[in-house]
């Protein structure tokens, strides 16, 4: 790629990262929500450790998915409130660079709160993940890529509406079902000890949807921001 691409990417990505490091608004919001979900489920299944272990993948992705939606919503709302997005669009920056920068920032923010939530969830739910930690992190990263690519586009669309808090989940969840379902199935197979063909089959499906969504969203983002 051209050097200009990386300079533009670094400028936008650094701006988003610096804003978040100063305010810690997005990661804190996602972290508090995900921890609340985990604690609620912990009390709900307090007397049934076997049930907790069986339902852990669903609890994990419910917490991650809904918390990430809040973070995506807040990330673009901040851009609209301060007029930063309009400034970026007026600059001589390729629209694809804007998408990649926003997408990369969203993935980093999601990973940040997930890496804090996951150990707490392991302790609260008494999960044994030492032997499966690497494939679990791989599933989480792949799930983030697919969810963040679609979420970046739809948060841009919903950010221009008055009811952005409602519109984003309505637009995002139906389209991201393949990513969420594949992530849950791969995690379930991993927790059940099926680390062979079953888990890797779901991982391949997840990776395929990641690639499809990332390419389509990259190509469509120019038309999304122009609207």
CORKAZI-V23099 format. One record per pair of residues at least 24 apart in sequence whose C-alpha atoms are under 10 Angstrom apart, sorted by the first residue. I is the first residue (numbers start at 1). J is the second residue. D is the distance in Angstrom with one decimal. If there is no record, write none. Layout:
I:J:D  I:J:D
This chain:
4:93:9.3  4:94:9.7  4:97:9.9  5:93:8.6  5:94:8.0  5:96:9.3  5:97:6.6  5:98:10.0  6:97:8.3  6:101:9.7  7:97:9.7  8:92:9.4  8:93:6.8  8:94:8.3  8:97:6.8  8:98:8.2  8:101:8.6  9:93:9.1  9:94:9.5  9:96:9.5  9:97:5.7  9:98:7.1  9:99:9.2  9:100:7.3  9:101:5.4  9:102:9.1  9:104:9.5  10:97:9.5  10:101:7.6  11:101:8.7  12:88:8.4  12:93:9.8  12:97:8.6  12:98:7.2  12:99:9.9  12:100:9.5  12:101:6.1  12:102:7.8  12:105:9.2  13:97:9.8  13:98:8.8  13:100:8.8  13:101:5.1  13:102:6.9  13:103:9.2  13:104:7.4  13:105:6.2  13:106:9.8  14:101:8.9  14:105:8.8  15:101:9.8  15:105:9.8  16:75:8.8  16:79:9.4  16:101:8.7  16:102:7.9  16:104:10.0  16:105:6.8  16:106:9.4  17:105:6.9  17:106:9.7  17:108:8.9  17:109:8.7  19:78:9.9  20:75:9.2  20:105:9.7  20:109:8.6  24:109:9.8  25:71:8.7  25:74:8.4  25:75:8.9  25:78:9.9  26:67:9.7  26:68:9.2  26:70:8.1  26:71:5.2  26:72:8.1  26:73:9.1  26:74:6.5  26:75:6.6  26:78:9.7  26:106:9.6  26:109:7.4  26:110:9.1  26:113:9.2  27:67:9.3  27:68:9.1  27:70:9.7  27:71:7.0  27:75:9.9  27:106:9.9  27:108:9.7  27:109:6.0  27:110:7.3  27:111:9.3  27:112:7.0  27:113:5.7  27:114:9.3  28:71:9.0  28:109:9.8  28:112:9.8  28:113:7.6  29:67:7.6  29:68:9.3  29:70:7.3  29:71:6.8  29:74:8.8  29:113:9.1  30:63:9.0  30:64:8.2  30:65:9.7  30:66:8.3  30:67:4.6  30:68:6.2  30:69:8.4  30:70:6.5  30:71:5.8  30:72:9.4  30:74:9.8  30:109:8.9  30:110:7.9  30:112:9.6  30:113:6.6  30:114:8.8  30:117:9.6  31:63:9.3  31:64:9.1  31:67:7.2  31:68:9.2  31:71:9.4  31:110:9.2  31:112:8.8  31:113:5.2  31:114:7.5  31:115:9.7  31:116:7.6  31:117:6.7  32:67:8.4  32:113:9.0  32:117:9.1  33:63:7.4  33:64:9.0  33:66:8.0  33:67:5.7  33:68:9.3  33:70:8.6  33:71:10.0  33:117:10.0  34:59:9.6  34:60:8.6  34:61:9.5  34:62:8.3  34:63:4.6  34:64:6.3  34:65:8.8  34:66:7.7  34:67:5.6  34:68:8.8  34:113:8.5  34:114:8.5  34:117:7.0  34:118:9.7  34:121:9.5  35:63:7.6  35:64:9.6  35:67:9.3  35:113:9.7  35:114:9.9  35:116:9.4  35:117:6.4  35:118:9.3  35:120:8.0  35:121:7.8  36:63:8.4  36:67:10.0  37:62:7.9  37:63:5.8  37:64:9.4  37:66:9.4  37:67:9.2  37:121:9.9  38:62:9.1  38:63:6.8  38:64:10.0  38:117:8.6  38:118:9.7  38:120:8.7  38:121:6.4  38:122:9.9  38:124:8.0  38:125:8.4  39:120:9.5  39:121:8.2  39:124:7.6  39:125:8.9  41:124:9.7  41:125:8.8  42:121:8.8  42:124:6.7  42:125:6.2  42:126:9.7  43:124:9.5  43:125:9.6  45:125:9.0  46:124:9.7  46:125:8.6  49:125:7.7  49:126:7.9  49:127:9.2  52:125:6.6  52:126:8.6  52:127:8.6  53:125:7.5  53:126:8.1  53:127:6.6  53:128:8.9  53:188:9.7  53:191:7.9  53:192:9.0  54:188:7.8  54:191:7.9  54:192:7.9  55:188:8.4  55:191:9.7  56:121:9.1  56:122:9.3  56:125:7.9  56:127:8.2  56:184:9.6  56:187:8.8  56:188:8.0  56:191:8.3  57:183:8.7  57:184:5.8  57:185:8.1  57:186:8.8  57:187:5.6  57:188:5.6  57:189:9.2  57:190:9.2  57:191:7.7  58:180:9.8  58:181:9.7  58:183:9.5  58:184:6.2  58:185:9.0  58:187:8.6  58:188:8.1  59:121:9.4  59:184:9.4  60:114:9.5  60:117:9.2  60:118:8.1  60:121:8.1  60:122:10.0  60:140:9.8  60:184:8.5  60:187:9.1  61:140:9.0  61:143:9.3  61:180:7.4  61:181:9.3  61:183:7.8  61:184:6.7  61:187:9.2  62:180:9.1  62:184:9.4  63:114:9.3  63:117:9.1  64:110:8.1  64:111:9.7  64:113:8.8  64:114:7.0  64:117:8.9  64:118:9.7  64:140:9.2  64:143:9.7  64:144:9.1  64:180:10.0  65:110:9.6  65:143:9.4  65:144:9.0  65:147:8.2  65:173:9.1  65:176:9.9  65:180:7.9  66:169:8.7  66:173:9.6  67:110:8.6  67:113:9.1  67:114:9.6  68:106:8.7  68:107:9.5  68:109:8.8  68:110:6.3  68:111:9.7  68:113:9.1  68:114:9.4  68:144:8.9  68:147:8.6  68:148:8.3  68:151:8.8  69:110:9.8  69:147:9.1  69:148:9.2  69:151:7.5  69:155:8.8  69:165:9.2  69:168:7.6  69:169:7.0  69:172:8.4  69:173:9.2  70:165:8.2  70:168:9.1  70:169:9.1  71:106:8.1  71:109:8.1  71:110:7.9  71:151:9.9  71:155:9.8  72:102:9.9  72:103:9.9  72:106:7.0  72:107:10.0  72:109:9.4  72:110:9.1  72:148:8.1  72:151:6.6  72:152:7.0  72:153:9.9  72:154:9.0  72:155:6.2  72:156:9.2  72:159:9.9  72:168:8.7  73:151:8.7  73:152:9.2  73:154:9.2  73:155:5.8  73:156:8.8  73:158:8.3  73:159:7.5  73:164:7.4  73:165:6.7  73:166:9.6  73:167:9.6  73:168:7.0  73:169:9.1  74:155:8.9  74:159:9.2  74:164:9.6  74:165:8.8  75:102:9.1  75:105:9.5  75:106:8.2  75:109:9.8  75:152:9.3  75:155:8.3  75:156:9.6  75:159:9.5  76:102:9.2  76:152:8.5  76:154:9.9  76:155:6.3  76:156:6.4  76:157:9.5  76:158:8.9  76:159:6.2  76:160:9.4  76:164:9.7  77:155:8.5  77:156:8.9  77:158:9.3  77:159:6.0  77:160:8.9  77:164:8.3  77:165:9.4  78:159:9.4  79:156:9.6  79:159:8.9  80:156:9.5  80:159:7.1  80:160:7.9  81:159:9.8  85:156:9.6  85:225:9.2  86:225:9.6  89:225:8.0  89:226:8.6  94:222:8.4  95:218:8.6  95:219:9.2  95:220:9.5  95:221:6.7  95:222:5.1  95:223:8.8  95:224:9.5  95:225:7.8  95:226:9.2  96:217:9.2  96:218:5.9  96:219:7.3  96:220:8.8  96:221:6.7  96:222:6.7  97:218:8.8  97:221:9.7  97:222:9.8  98:218:9.4  98:221:8.5  98:222:9.0  98:225:9.5  99:149:8.6  99:152:7.4  99:153:7.9  99:156:9.8  99:214:9.8  99:217:8.1  99:218:6.4  99:219:9.4  99:220:9.6  99:221:6.5  99:222:8.5  99:225:9.5  100:149:8.7  100:152:9.3  100:214:9.2  100:217:9.6  100:218:7.4  100:221:9.7  102:148:9.1  102:149:9.0  102:152:6.8  102:153:9.4  102:156:10.0  103:144:10.0  103:145:8.3  103:147:9.8  103:148:6.1  103:149:5.9  103:150:9.0  103:151:8.4  103:152:5.9  103:153:8.9  103:214:9.2  103:217:9.9  103:218:9.6  104:145:8.7  104:148:8.3  104:149:8.8  104:152:9.6  105:148:9.2  105:152:9.8  106:144:8.7  106:145:9.1  106:147:9.6  106:148:6.1  106:149:8.6  106:151:8.7  106:152:7.6  107:141:8.2  107:142:9.9  107:143:9.8  107:144:6.1  107:145:6.5  107:146:9.5  107:147:8.8  107:148:6.1  107:149:8.6  107:152:9.8  108:141:9.8  108:144:9.1  108:145:9.9  108:148:9.8  110:140:9.8  110:141:9.3  110:144:7.1  110:145:9.7  110:147:9.9  110:148:8.4  111:137:9.7  111:140:8.2  111:141:7.5  111:144:7.6  114:140:8.5  114:141:9.9  114:144:9.9  115:140:9.8  127:191:9.2  128:191:8.7  129:190:9.5  129:191:8.0  132:187:10.0  132:190:7.2  132:191:7.9  132:193:8.9  132:195:8.7  133:190:9.8  135:186:9.5  135:187:8.8  135:190:7.9  135:195:8.7  135:199:9.4  135:200:9.7  135:203:9.7  136:183:9.8  136:186:8.8  136:187:6.8  136:190:7.5  136:191:8.9  137:187:9.9  138:203:9.0  139:182:9.2  139:183:6.4  139:184:9.0  139:186:7.2  139:187:7.1  139:190:9.6  139:199:9.7  139:200:10.0  139:202:9.6  139:203:7.1  139:206:8.5  139:207:9.4  140:183:7.4  140:184:9.8  140:186:9.9  140:187:8.8  141:183:9.8  142:179:8.7  142:182:9.9  142:183:8.0  142:203:8.2  142:206:6.9  142:207:6.5  142:208:9.9  142:209:9.6  142:210:7.1  142:211:9.9  143:176:9.9  143:179:6.2  143:180:6.9  143:181:9.6  143:182:8.2  143:183:5.8  143:184:9.2  143:203:9.4  143:206:7.2  143:207:8.5  143:209:9.6  143:210:7.9  144:179:8.8  144:180:9.4  144:183:9.4  144:210:9.0  145:179:9.2  145:206:9.6  145:207:8.9  145:209:9.6  145:210:6.2  145:211:8.8  145:213:9.0  145:214:7.9  146:176:7.6  146:178:9.2  146:179:6.1  146:180:8.7  146:183:9.9  146:206:7.9  146:207:8.1  146:208:9.4  146:209:6.8  146:210:4.4  146:211:7.8  146:212:8.8  146:213:6.4  146:214:7.0  147:172:8.6  147:173:9.2  147:175:9.3  147:176:6.3  147:177:9.2  147:178:9.7  147:179:6.7  147:180:7.7  147:209:9.9  147:210:8.1  147:213:8.8  147:214:9.6  148:176:9.5  148:210:9.5  148:213:9.6  148:214:9.0  149:176:9.6  149:210:7.9  149:211:9.6  149:212:9.9  149:213:6.5  149:214:5.5  149:215:9.0  149:216:9.2  149:217:6.5  149:218:8.3  150:175:7.7  150:176:7.0  150:179:9.9  150:210:9.3  150:213:6.5  150:214:7.5  150:216:9.1  150:217:6.6  150:218:9.7  151:175:9.6  151:176:8.4  151:217:9.5  152:217:8.4  152:218:9.9  152:221:9.0  153:217:6.5  153:218:8.7  153:220:8.3  153:221:6.5  153:222:10.0  153:224:7.3  153:225:8.8  154:217:9.5  154:221:9.7  154:224:8.9  156:221:8.9  156:224:7.4  156:225:7.1  157:221:9.8  157:224:6.7  157:225:7.8  157:227:8.5  160:225:9.7  160:227:9.3  175:213:9.6  176:209:9.3  176:213:9.2  178:205:8.6  178:206:7.6  178:209:7.3  178:210:9.6  179:205:8.5  179:206:5.9  179:207:8.8  179:208:9.5  179:209:6.6  179:210:7.5  179:213:9.6  180:206:8.7  181:206:8.7  182:206:5.5  182:207:9.3  182:209:9.2  183:207:10.0
